Amino acid sequence: MKSQNYEIILEAIDEGLSIMGDKSKEIVYYFVEEEYGLKKEEIPNNLQKFHEALYNIFGFGGFVIERSIMRFLEKKLDVEFPKGDDKDFVKYVGDLGRVKR
């Protein structure tokens, strides 16, 4: 994904992971890179792999983290995700990456 929102997505991911604290956030980035070969700056291009990593690390807690990231994205891009429990993190973040500001 190459878009003007690439940096915003990275910021939202960083802020979403920060709900656990800075040390924990850095541990997640380290684990995702070591176990999945996915560097922080590559996450917007590999949302499915990042999604899988979150669920492998946190189980259902990955859902909570994804929703936090989505809320930060909504704020940053001044958009709103469709409501409901069936929100697909990979699809909506990917779609938002293509939103023009």
C-alpha positions as CSV (number, residue, x, y, z in Angstrom):
1,M,0.0,0.0,0.0
2,K,1.5,3.3,-1.1
3,S,-0.8,6.1,-0.1
4,Q,-0.7,9.5,1.5
5,N,-2.2,7.8,4.6
6,Y,0.7,5.3,5.1
7,E,2.3,7.3,7.9
8,I,-1.1,7.9,9.5
9,I,-1.7,4.1,9.6
10,L,1.7,3.6,11.2
11,E,0.9,6.2,13.8
12,A,-2.5,4.7,14.6
13,I,-0.9,1.2,14.9
14,D,1.7,2.7,17.3
15,E,-0.9,4.5,19.3
16,G,-3.2,1.4,19.4
17,L,-0.4,-0.8,20.7
18,S,0.4,1.9,23.3
19,I,-2.7,1.0,25.3
20,M,-0.5,-1.7,26.8
21,G,2.4,0.7,27.6
22,D,5.5,1.6,25.8
23,K,7.6,-1.4,26.9
24,S,4.9,-3.9,25.9
25,K,4.5,-2.1,22.6
26,E,8.2,-2.4,21.8
27,I,8.1,-6.1,22.8
28,V,5.2,-6.7,20.3
29,Y,7.2,-5.0,17.5
30,Y,10.2,-7.1,18.4
31,F,8.2,-10.3,18.4
32,V,6.4,-9.5,15.2
33,E,9.8,-8.8,13.5
34,E,11.5,-11.9,14.9
35,E,8.7,-14.4,14.5
36,Y,7.0,-13.0,11.4
37,G,9.8,-11.2,9.6
38,L,7.6,-8.1,9.6
39,K,9.3,-4.8,10.5
40,K,7.3,-2.0,12.0
41,E,7.4,0.1,8.8
42,E,6.2,-2.9,6.7
43,I,3.0,-3.4,8.7
44,P,0.7,-1.3,6.6
45,N,1.7,-3.4,3.6
46,N,1.2,-6.7,5.5
47,L,-2.0,-6.1,7.5
48,Q,-3.0,-9.8,7.3
49,K,0.3,-11.0,8.7
50,F,0.1,-8.3,11.5
51,H,-3.5,-9.4,12.3
52,E,-2.3,-13.1,12.6
53,A,0.6,-12.1,14.8
54,L,-1.7,-10.1,17.2
55,Y,-4.0,-13.1,17.5
56,N,-1.2,-15.5,18.0
57,I,0.3,-13.3,20.7
58,F,-2.9,-12.1,22.5
59,G,-5.7,-14.4,21.5
60,F,-9.0,-12.5,21.8
61,G,-6.9,-9.6,23.1
62,G,-5.8,-9.1,19.5
63,F,-9.3,-8.0,18.8
64,V,-9.2,-5.3,21.5
65,I,-5.9,-4.0,20.1
66,E,-7.2,-3.9,16.6
67,R,-10.3,-2.0,17.7
68,S,-8.1,0.5,19.4
69,I,-6.0,1.0,16.3
70,M,-9.2,1.4,14.3
71,R,-10.5,4.1,16.7
72,F,-7.2,6.0,16.3
73,L,-7.5,5.8,12.6
74,E,-11.1,7.0,12.6
75,K,-9.9,10.1,14.6
76,K,-6.9,10.8,12.4
77,L,-8.7,10.4,9.1
78,D,-12.0,11.9,10.4
79,V,-14.0,8.8,9.1
80,E,-16.2,6.3,10.8
81,F,-16.0,2.5,10.5
82,P,-19.3,0.7,10.1
83,K,-20.7,-0.4,13.5
84,G,-21.0,-4.0,14.5
85,D,-18.9,-6.8,15.8
86,D,-18.1,-8.2,12.4
87,K,-15.6,-5.4,11.5
88,D,-12.7,-6.8,9.5
89,F,-9.5,-5.1,10.6
90,V,-7.5,-6.0,7.5
91,K,-10.2,-4.9,5.1
92,Y,-11.1,-1.6,6.8
93,V,-7.6,-0.5,7.6
94,G,-6.6,-1.4,4.0
95,D,-9.5,0.5,2.6
96,L,-8.7,3.5,4.8
97,G,-5.2,3.5,3.4
98,R,-6.8,4.5,0.1
99,V,-8.9,7.3,1.5
100,K,-8.1,10.7,0.2
101,R,-7.7,13.4,2.8
